[in-house]
Amino acid sequence: MDSNLQLLIDDLITMIQSGSDSHDDFLRLQHHYRKPQAEQPFFTKSEILAQLSAHPAWPSLEPRQQKALHSLLRVKPIRTASGVATVTILTKPWPCPGQCIFCPADIRMPKSYLANEPGAQRAEANYFDPYLQVTNRLESLAAMGHTLAKVEIIILGGTWDAYPEKYQLWFIAEVFRALNDFGTHQERAAVREHFYQDLGQRLHARELTLSNQASINAARTQTAQKQINSGQISYNQLVTQEFLASKREQQLQTLQTDTWETLAVLQEENSHACHRNVGLVIETRPDEITSLRAQNYRRLGCTKIQIGVQSVNDRLLTANGRFVTTAQITRAFAILRLYGFKIHAHFMANLYGATPESDIEDFAEFVTNPNYLPDEIKLYPCALLANAPLMNYYKQGQWQPYTHDQLLQVLSANMRAVPAYMRISRMIRDFSATDIVAGNKKTNFRQLVDQKLQKQGSKSLDIRSREIKNQKIDADSLRLDEVVYDTSISREHFLQFVTPTNKIVGFLRLSLPQPQKVKNIFPNHHDDWRLLDQTAMIREVHVYGVVAGLDAHTNSQHLGLGKKLIARAQAIAKKHGYQKIRVISAVGTREYYAARGFKQVGYYQEKGL
């Protein structure tokens, strides 16, 4: 048996034994353990099945575990079990304001992403065009039989605020156009291709972006990448010289522009379309976030912000070239929370200058200090990549990756520290094992952490560990729990419907801004802080279960749990003296809240109490 196939099956069995049958985790394993020098680099499900029963550990699996593994390899998983269909897309390569020593610099990709990552491969295949990326992903999900009534769009690509506003407007407008067109104007892609051709900009990936130029001239690209890897030239310098300064890119930029007015029309159309946007996510740096930009995020339709924190230790932030301070992180969290955004933070272990002990202390600070307290976390251990400046520190013996046991100790302690209102959405990046020079190469590390916690008689309380997913629900057995905690500018109420075994079926995040706290952080606030006018804020309502159609009444999404959560939030806000309650609704959820008495006021929906 091929050694990589052996390792793949090893990790699959470990995954099943830990109680997980996640298809996303299987895909990460499939992409991680590749066939060496093969035209088709991935082991197919049939190839895995053919060797499965011969594996030494197969007889020791319980019948239900064998059944679960066969099911995982035989059928497509339910990708929409979290309640929405998620579509991840990438922006094009662009200079990044950061100088982080751990960050990969792949000339074919936007900063911090590698061409071998699954999402990046899809983006490159679709020319980094948002319309085509969304359409392609929706077609793929539809072909697998998924309901696409509710779609969350996650936009990755480094620092969103580094891109020009006209590009941001065009990118988001094309996302909504794709959602509105899907299933009604399938010829749109062909029309789009002719549109570019008529302007002399043929829609061939090899001509429109830096990554496409790289594919045309592989030798030139390899030379350029070697220059980046050796430190002869920076990613930003090379992208500017080879990409932004090119006549082709300058011509393209005249096309990649749109207006706020056009975007508003497309958003209004999507609010009653067949495929509605129920969440829009961008990623940026803490030092880029201002109140004005927060207002623009809302105008674009954003509901969640991914923010690169990495650490809340100023010494580590400086040592790793972040040039972001904890004061800036604190202010960014306050702004995002005040404007109602869900906060999805990136946090890293094993940074240059860190120790296992300091990492445990750093993360504990992050999830207990009122200045931070994110809603979701991507918990990434640092992995060494050939094109990251950290490589020089490694060669000089100044940085070493943690051992397996050290990393397991750190991440297990971190998982124990996570409160019930947070969600660890991911623990390992989708880097291929072939791209990692040194560091963890196991993609199923979360399962290993769960196993360690179980042996210690403990388990994670985070939301992902408790999601009901596609399990059957006894509505009469559900109870409504409430977790209250304070932040730097608010008192937060996390309301959750849970089963007798503490599985979470739905939740709501209610934020009650505290005027005096806000004044302490923003002493010079004026009209832009009108959100303080005794108005409570619903930052998120989420009911789990397989995605249902907009009019379906077949699962947990249509048991009236959302309505009950909102009613409870209103009662809490009124009890505490708030005169109004506001919700940061996505474009596609406007009708839902309108039916519950909320009216559109600016970029939010609100009702009196």
C-alpha distance (Angstrom), angle and dihedral (degrees) to the residues before:
residue distance angle dihedral
M1 . . .
D2 3.82 . .
S3 3.82 109.4 .
N4 3.82 93.5 -128.3
L5 3.81 90.5 50.0
Q6 3.80 88.2 50.6
L7 3.82 90.5 52.5
L8 3.80 91.0 46.1
I9 3.80 92.0 54.0
D10 3.83 90.4 44.1
D11 3.79 90.5 57.2
L12 3.80 93.1 42.0
I13 3.80 91.0 55.6
T14 3.81 90.8 46.6
M15 3.79 88.9 50.7
I16 3.81 93.0 51.7
Q17 3.81 92.2 45.3
S18 3.80 89.3 54.5
G19 3.79 89.5 57.1
S20 3.80 99.5 -104.4
D21 3.79 125.1 125.3
S22 3.80 96.1 168.7
H23 3.77 114.0 155.6
D24 3.82 90.0 -155.0
D25 3.81 88.6 59.2
F26 3.82 89.4 48.8
L27 3.80 90.7 52.3
R28 3.79 90.7 51.6
L29 3.80 89.8 52.7
Q30 3.79 91.1 46.5
H31 3.81 91.3 52.4
H32 3.78 92.6 42.3
Y33 3.83 98.7 53.3
R34 3.79 104.4 49.4
K35 3.75 134.3 175.0
P36 3.79 109.7 -99.5
Q37 3.82 114.0 -115.1
A38 3.80 94.9 -12.0
E39 3.79 128.5 144.1
Q40 3.83 88.8 -136.3
P41 3.82 100.2 43.2
F42 3.80 99.5 -170.8
F43 3.78 129.2 78.7
T44 3.79 107.5 -122.8
K45 3.78 124.0 -131.9
S46 3.80 90.1 -110.1
E47 3.81 90.8 54.1
I48 3.78 90.6 50.8
L49 3.80 93.2 47.0
A50 3.80 91.0 50.5
Q51 3.81 90.5 60.6
L52 3.79 99.6 32.7
S53 3.80 100.4 88.5
A54 3.82 90.8 48.4
H55 3.80 91.8 58.0
P56 3.85 112.4 110.9
A57 3.81 92.4 -128.2
W58 3.80 95.5 51.1
P59 3.85 96.9 87.8
S60 3.79 91.1 51.1
L61 3.81 93.0 59.1
E62 3.77 117.0 101.6
P63 3.83 115.5 -112.9
R64 3.81 91.1 -108.8
Q65 3.81 90.1 51.9
Q66 3.81 91.9 49.9
K67 3.79 88.8 49.4
A68 3.80 91.9 49.0
L69 3.81 92.0 50.2
H70 3.80 92.6 47.8
S71 3.80 89.4 48.8
L72 3.79 91.5 50.3
L73 3.79 92.1 52.1
R74 3.80 96.4 39.6
V75 3.79 103.3 50.2
K76 3.76 139.1 30.4
P77 3.80 112.7 -97.2
I78 3.75 126.4 -119.9
R79 3.77 100.3 -93.7
T80 3.76 91.9 -180.0
A81 3.81 98.8 55.0
S82 3.81 92.0 116.6
G83 3.80 90.1 66.7
V84 3.80 100.8 -98.0
A85 3.80 138.4 61.1
T86 3.80 106.5 -114.5
V87 3.81 120.9 -147.5
T88 3.82 118.0 -172.5
I89 3.81 119.7 -162.8
L90 3.82 135.6 172.0
T91 3.78 134.7 -135.0
K92 3.79 119.6 -131.1
P93 3.84 125.2 -89.0
W94 3.80 110.6 -73.3
P95 3.82 138.2 160.0
C96 3.80 113.2 -83.1
P97 3.84 124.6 -142.8
G98 3.81 90.4 -142.2
Q99 3.81 129.6 91.2
C100 3.80 99.5 -167.6
I101 3.80 112.3 163.1
F102 3.83 93.5 -146.3
C103 3.80 95.8 51.0
P104 3.84 118.4 108.5
A105 3.79 116.2 -124.2
D106 3.81 108.4 -156.0
I107 3.78 109.3 171.8
R108 3.80 90.4 -147.9
M109 3.80 93.9 56.9
P110 3.81 142.2 49.9
K111 3.80 110.7 -89.7
S112 3.83 117.0 -68.9
Y113 3.81 95.3 21.2
L114 3.79 131.4 98.6
A115 3.79 127.0 -143.9
N116 3.82 91.2 -126.1
E117 3.80 94.7 61.6
P118 3.83 111.6 106.7
G119 3.80 95.1 -123.7
A120 3.79 91.5 46.3
Q121 3.80 91.2 51.4
R122 3.80 90.4 54.0
A123 3.80 90.9 48.0
E124 3.80 93.4 51.0
A125 3.80 91.8 46.4
N126 3.81 87.6 55.5
Y127 3.82 95.1 46.3
F128 3.84 91.4 -112.1
D129 3.79 85.3 -76.8
P130 3.83 108.8 150.2
Y131 3.81 94.5 -149.8
L132 3.78 93.3 52.3
Q133 3.82 94.2 41.8
V134 3.81 92.4 53.2
T135 3.81 93.2 43.3
N136 3.80 93.0 48.0
R137 3.81 92.6 50.3
L138 3.79 93.7 46.2
E139 3.81 90.2 50.1
S140 3.81 89.8 51.9
L141 3.82 93.5 49.3
A142 3.81 92.2 44.5
A143 3.82 90.8 51.8
M144 3.83 87.9 56.8
G145 3.79 90.5 54.1
H146 3.80 99.8 -105.7
T147 3.80 123.3 152.5
L148 3.79 109.7 -119.8
A149 3.79 101.9 -170.1
K150 3.82 91.8 115.7
V151 3.79 118.0 41.4
E152 3.81 129.3 -179.3
I153 3.80 114.2 -158.3
I154 3.81 117.6 -152.1
I155 3.81 114.0 -167.7
L156 3.80 114.9 -160.8
G157 3.77 130.5 177.7
G158 3.76 113.5 117.4
T159 3.80 114.9 -84.6
W160 3.81 114.5 9.3
D161 3.81 93.2 -166.1
A162 3.81 91.4 59.0
Y163 3.81 90.9 69.9
P164 3.83 120.1 85.8
E165 3.79 115.5 -97.3
K166 3.81 92.4 -118.7
Y167 3.82 89.9 57.2
Q168 3.80 90.9 47.6
L169 3.80 90.5 52.1
W170 3.81 92.4 47.6
F171 3.79 92.7 46.8
I172 3.81 95.0 50.9
A173 3.81 93.0 41.0
E174 3.80 90.2 54.4
V175 3.81 90.2 50.3
F176 3.80 90.9 56.4
R177 3.80 91.5 42.2
A178 3.80 90.2 54.9
L179 3.81 92.4 49.2
N180 3.80 91.3 48.2
D181 3.80 93.6 46.4
F182 3.78 98.7 43.9
G183 3.78 111.8 114.8
T184 3.78 92.4 4.4
H185 3.80 106.0 60.2
Q186 3.78 106.6 25.1
E187 3.79 90.6 160.3
R188 3.80 88.5 67.4
A189 3.82 93.3 98.9
A190 3.79 91.0 54.5
V191 3.79 91.3 47.6
R192 3.78 89.2 49.9
E193 3.79 92.1 52.2
H194 3.80 91.9 52.3
F195 3.80 89.4 47.4
Y196 3.78 90.9 59.4
Q197 3.79 93.1 42.1
D198 3.80 91.6 53.4
L199 3.78 88.4 57.4
G200 3.77 92.5 48.4
Q201 3.82 91.4 -105.8
R202 3.80 103.6 116.4
L203 3.74 112.8 -156.2
H204 3.79 95.3 -121.6
A205 3.78 114.4 130.4
R206 3.80 90.8 -135.5
E207 3.80 91.7 65.1
L208 3.78 107.9 38.3
T209 3.82 109.0 55.1
L210 3.74 140.2 25.3
S211 3.78 90.8 -103.6
N212 3.77 89.4 55.3
Q213 3.79 92.2 49.7
A214 3.80 86.2 51.3
S215 3.79 90.5 58.0
I216 3.81 91.5 49.8
N217 3.78 93.3 53.2
A218 3.79 107.3 27.9
A219 3.80 93.6 169.2
R220 3.80 91.7 54.0
T221 3.78 90.7 47.7
Q222 3.78 93.2 50.1
T223 3.78 90.1 51.2
A224 3.77 91.9 49.0
Q225 3.79 92.2 48.0
K226 3.80 90.5 50.5
Q227 3.81 88.5 53.6
I228 3.81 89.6 54.0
N229 3.80 92.6 45.4
S230 3.80 92.2 51.0
G231 3.80 93.7 46.8
Q232 3.81 95.0 -115.4
I233 3.79 90.5 125.6
S234 3.79 134.3 7.4
Y235 3.79 126.8 -116.9
N236 3.80 89.9 -115.3
Q237 3.81 93.4 51.4
L238 3.78 93.3 48.8
V239 3.79 94.8 45.4
T240 3.80 89.8 49.6
Q241 3.81 94.0 48.4
E242 3.79 99.3 40.8
F243 3.77 100.5 30.0
L244 3.78 118.9 21.3
A245 3.81 94.9 37.9
S246 3.81 93.9 51.6
K247 3.78 118.7 108.0
R248 3.80 89.3 -131.7
E249 3.81 92.5 57.7
Q250 3.80 93.0 44.7
Q251 3.80 89.8 53.2
L252 3.77 90.3 47.4
Q253 3.80 91.5 52.6
T254 3.80 89.0 60.9
L255 3.82 86.7 62.5
Q256 3.80 98.1 40.7
T257 3.77 96.3 72.6
D258 3.77 136.2 96.8
T259 3.80 141.9 163.5
W260 3.78 136.6 -107.2
E261 3.79 88.3 -119.3
T262 3.81 93.4 57.5
L263 3.80 91.0 46.6
A264 3.82 91.7 51.9
V265 3.82 90.8 53.3
L266 3.82 91.9 50.3
Q267 3.80 91.3 47.1
E268 3.79 91.9 51.5
E269 3.81 89.7 50.5
N270 3.80 90.4 50.5
S271 3.82 92.7 51.7
H272 3.83 88.0 75.7
A273 3.83 100.9 22.6
C274 3.82 126.6 120.4
H275 3.81 91.9 -111.2
R276 3.78 108.4 42.8
N277 3.76 129.2 -170.7
V278 3.82 107.8 -122.8
G279 3.80 96.0 172.2
L280 3.81 136.3 18.0
V281 3.81 120.5 -166.5
I282 3.80 131.6 -171.5
E283 3.82 130.1 175.1
T284 3.79 128.6 -135.6
R285 3.82 144.9 146.2
P286 3.83 124.9 -84.8
D287 3.80 92.9 -120.8
E288 3.82 90.8 56.2
I289 3.81 94.7 59.1
T290 3.81 118.3 101.3
S291 3.79 133.0 157.9
L292 3.81 90.4 -105.1
R293 3.79 91.9 52.4
A294 3.80 90.3 46.5
Q295 3.79 87.9 56.7
N296 3.81 89.9 50.1
Y297 3.82 90.7 49.6
R298 3.79 87.9 57.6
R299 3.78 92.0 46.3
L300 3.82 88.9 53.8
G301 3.81 88.8 53.0
C302 3.81 98.2 -106.9
T303 3.80 118.9 158.7
K304 3.81 102.3 171.1
I305 3.80 133.2 37.2
Q306 3.79 124.3 -154.6
I307 3.78 106.0 -149.7
G308 3.79 125.7 -169.0
V309 3.81 105.2 -132.0
Q310 3.86 100.9 149.0
S311 3.83 92.6 171.1
V312 3.81 142.3 5.1
N313 3.79 92.1 -147.9
D314 3.83 110.9 101.9
R315 3.80 92.0 -155.1
L316 3.80 92.4 55.5
L317 3.79 92.9 43.5
T318 3.80 91.1 55.1
A319 3.80 94.7 43.0
N320 3.81 90.9 53.6
G321 3.79 95.8 49.4
R322 3.79 95.7 -110.5
F323 3.83 94.0 130.9
V324 3.79 88.5 -162.4
T325 3.80 120.8 120.5
T326 3.78 130.8 -146.0
A327 3.81 87.3 -117.3
Q328 3.82 89.1 59.7
I329 3.81 90.9 46.3
T330 3.81 90.0 50.7
R331 3.80 91.7 50.6
A332 3.80 92.5 46.0
F333 3.82 91.6 52.6
A334 3.80 90.8 48.5
I335 3.82 92.8 50.8
L336 3.81 93.8 46.8
R337 3.79 93.3 46.6
L338 3.81 92.6 45.9
Y339 3.79 90.3 53.6
G340 3.79 90.8 48.5
F341 3.80 100.8 -110.9
K342 3.78 122.8 151.2
I343 3.80 107.2 -120.6
H344 3.81 118.1 -136.1
A345 3.79 108.3 -176.6
H346 3.81 130.7 -165.5
F347 3.81 114.7 -140.3
M348 3.81 128.3 -178.1
A349 3.78 135.2 -154.2
N350 3.81 125.5 -159.8
L351 3.80 95.8 32.5
Y352 3.79 119.4 165.2
G353 3.81 106.8 -74.4
A354 3.81 95.4 18.4
T355 3.78 128.9 117.8
P356 3.81 129.5 -160.8
E357 3.80 88.8 -104.9
S358 3.81 94.1 49.6
D359 3.81 91.0 46.5
I360 3.80 91.7 55.3
E361 3.80 90.4 48.0
D362 3.83 92.8 44.9
F363 3.79 93.9 51.7
A364 3.81 92.6 45.3
E365 3.80 88.0 55.0
F366 3.81 90.0 50.5
V367 3.80 94.8 54.2
T368 3.83 97.8 40.4
N369 3.82 106.5 35.3
P370 3.85 110.9 94.3
N371 3.82 88.9 -138.3
Y372 3.82 89.8 71.8
L373 3.84 124.7 14.8
P374 3.83 100.3 147.7
D375 3.79 122.5 -158.1
E376 3.82 95.0 -133.7
I377 3.79 133.4 16.9
K378 3.78 136.5 -159.4
L379 3.78 102.1 -155.5
Y380 3.79 108.2 -159.7
P381 3.81 127.1 178.5
C382 3.79 110.2 -145.8
A383 3.82 113.0 -100.2
L384 3.79 122.2 -167.5
L385 3.81 115.2 -119.1
A386 3.78 125.2 -172.7
N387 3.80 93.7 -124.5
A388 3.82 96.3 50.2
P389 3.85 121.3 96.4
L390 3.81 87.9 -126.8
M391 3.81 85.8 78.4
N392 3.81 89.8 78.5
Y393 3.81 91.3 53.8
Y394 3.80 89.3 50.4
K395 3.81 93.0 50.7
Q396 3.81 90.4 50.7
G397 3.81 91.5 49.7
Q398 3.81 93.3 -114.7
W399 3.81 95.2 120.3
Q400 3.78 131.4 34.6
P401 3.80 130.0 178.4
Y402 3.77 116.8 -113.3
T403 3.77 118.0 -101.1
H404 3.79 117.8 -108.4
D405 3.81 91.4 -100.3
Q406 3.81 93.6 47.5
L407 3.80 92.3 50.4
L408 3.80 91.5 46.2
Q409 3.80 89.2 51.3
V410 3.83 92.6 50.8
L411 3.80 97.9 45.3
S412 3.80 93.0 43.3
A413 3.80 90.4 53.5
N414 3.80 89.5 47.2
M415 3.80 92.8 51.7
R416 3.81 90.9 50.2
A417 3.81 89.4 52.9
V418 3.82 95.8 54.1
P419 3.82 112.9 106.0
A420 3.80 122.5 -135.3
Y421 3.81 94.6 -101.7
M422 3.81 94.8 60.4
R423 3.80 128.6 78.9
I424 3.81 125.4 -148.3
S425 3.80 96.8 -149.8
R426 3.79 96.1 -179.9
M427 3.78 139.4 2.6
I428 3.83 104.9 -173.9
R429 3.81 131.0 41.0
D430 3.81 119.1 -121.5
F431 3.79 92.6 -111.8
S432 3.79 114.7 144.8
A433 3.79 116.2 -117.0
T434 3.80 87.9 -120.7
D435 3.83 90.5 60.0
I436 3.82 94.9 51.0
V437 3.81 112.1 88.4
A438 3.81 94.7 -177.1
G439 3.78 134.5 -4.9
N440 3.76 137.7 54.4
K441 3.82 115.3 -15.4
K442 3.79 97.7 175.3
T443 3.79 112.5 108.7
N444 3.81 94.9 -169.4
F445 3.79 94.7 62.5
R446 3.78 92.9 126.2
Q447 3.81 89.2 61.6
L448 3.79 89.4 50.6
V449 3.80 90.0 51.6
D450 3.81 90.9 49.5
Q451 3.80 89.9 51.1
K452 3.81 91.9 50.9
L453 3.80 91.8 49.3
Q454 3.79 90.6 48.7
K455 3.81 91.3 52.9
Q456 3.80 87.9 51.8
G457 3.80 90.6 52.1
S458 3.78 91.8 -109.9
K459 3.80 138.8 104.3
S460 3.77 140.0 -170.9
L461 3.79 118.2 -90.4
D462 3.79 94.3 -162.4
I463 3.79 119.0 127.5
R464 3.80 97.4 -109.1
S465 3.79 91.2 55.6
R466 3.81 89.7 54.0
E467 3.82 102.7 40.0
I468 3.81 112.4 132.2
K469 3.82 91.5 -144.8
N470 3.82 109.9 172.9
Q471 3.81 97.7 -19.2
K472 3.80 119.6 126.7
I473 3.79 116.2 -96.4
D474 3.79 131.3 -145.4
A475 3.80 100.3 -153.3
D476 3.81 93.2 -164.0
S477 3.81 91.8 59.2
L478 3.81 96.0 55.1
R479 3.80 120.0 110.1
L480 3.79 129.0 -162.4
D481 3.81 112.4 -126.7
E482 3.78 126.6 -172.3
V483 3.82 127.7 -152.3
V484 3.81 116.5 -170.6
Y485 3.80 123.7 -165.2
D486 3.82 138.1 160.1
T487 3.80 128.2 -122.5
S488 3.79 131.7 -173.7
I489 3.82 91.8 -85.3
S490 3.81 107.7 15.7
R491 3.77 151.9 27.3
E492 3.80 109.2 -115.5
H493 3.81 126.5 -152.6
F494 3.79 115.7 -161.7
L495 3.81 108.6 -163.7
Q496 3.80 118.0 -168.4
F497 3.78 137.6 177.3
V498 3.80 107.6 -143.7
T499 3.80 136.7 178.8
P500 3.84 123.3 -122.6
T501 3.84 87.1 -92.2
N502 3.84 91.2 52.6
K503 3.81 95.1 -106.1
I504 3.79 108.6 154.1
V505 3.82 117.3 -124.8
G506 3.79 100.7 171.3
F507 3.79 140.8 -11.4
L508 3.80 144.3 -172.8
R509 3.80 130.8 -152.8
L510 3.81 113.0 -146.3
S511 3.79 118.9 -173.1
L512 3.81 121.6 -162.8
P513 3.83 107.8 -167.0
Q514 3.81 114.1 -141.1
P515 3.84 107.6 -144.1
Q516 3.79 96.5 -153.0
K517 3.81 92.4 50.0
V518 3.79 90.6 49.8
K519 3.80 91.7 50.1
N520 3.79 89.9 52.7
I521 3.82 90.9 58.1
F522 3.81 97.4 33.8
P523 3.82 105.3 31.4
N524 3.80 93.2 165.2
H525 3.78 99.1 48.3
H526 3.79 117.3 142.6
D527 3.80 135.0 164.5
D528 3.79 93.4 -25.2
W529 3.83 87.6 71.2
R530 3.79 95.9 59.0
L531 3.80 85.4 128.1
L532 3.80 85.9 85.3
D533 3.81 95.3 70.2
Q534 3.81 93.5 115.5
T535 3.80 90.8 -74.7
A536 3.79 122.8 145.0
M537 3.82 117.9 -146.8
I538 3.81 129.3 -139.3
R539 3.80 102.7 -153.9
E540 3.80 98.7 -179.8
V541 3.79 142.7 3.5
H542 3.79 115.7 -172.7
V543 3.80 129.3 171.1
Y544 3.79 116.4 -173.7
G545 3.78 128.5 -137.1
V546 3.80 137.8 92.4
V547 3.81 110.3 -48.2
A548 3.77 110.9 -88.5
G549 3.77 128.1 -159.9
L550 3.77 117.7 -96.7
D551 3.82 91.7 -99.5
A552 3.82 99.6 31.7
H553 3.79 122.8 119.4
T554 3.77 102.0 -170.9
N555 3.79 109.2 106.0
S556 3.79 147.8 23.6
Q557 3.79 92.1 -65.0
H558 3.80 89.2 68.5
L559 3.81 102.7 41.5
G560 3.79 90.9 98.1
L561 3.81 92.0 -106.5
G562 3.80 93.1 132.4
K563 3.80 90.6 52.3
K564 3.81 91.2 50.0
L565 3.81 91.9 48.6
I566 3.80 91.5 50.9
A567 3.82 91.5 48.3
R568 3.79 90.2 52.1
A569 3.83 91.2 48.2
Q570 3.80 90.2 52.0
A571 3.80 91.3 50.7
I572 3.83 91.5 50.6
A573 3.81 93.0 48.1
K574 3.80 92.3 48.5
K575 3.80 92.0 47.7
H576 3.82 89.3 55.5
G577 3.80 93.2 51.5
Y578 3.79 101.5 -100.9
Q579 3.80 113.8 150.0
K580 3.82 97.9 -158.4
I581 3.76 139.0 22.0
R582 3.79 122.8 -145.3
V583 3.82 131.3 -165.6
I584 3.80 128.3 -154.8
S585 3.79 92.8 -136.8
A586 3.78 124.2 -174.1
V587 3.79 117.2 -124.8
G588 3.79 91.3 -104.6
T589 3.81 95.1 50.6
R590 3.80 97.3 54.3
E591 3.80 93.2 99.9
Y592 3.80 91.0 50.0
Y593 3.80 92.4 56.4
A594 3.81 93.3 38.8
A595 3.81 87.8 58.9
R596 3.81 87.5 56.6
G597 3.78 95.2 53.5
F598 3.80 101.4 -90.3
K599 3.81 118.4 137.8
Q600 3.80 127.5 -156.6
V601 3.81 110.8 -103.6
G602 3.78 112.3 172.2
Y603 3.80 109.1 -51.7
Y604 3.81 94.5 -20.6
Q605 3.79 138.2 59.3
E606 3.79 119.9 -125.8
K607 3.79 144.8 170.5
G608 3.77 135.4 -164.7
L609 3.79 122.9 -105.6
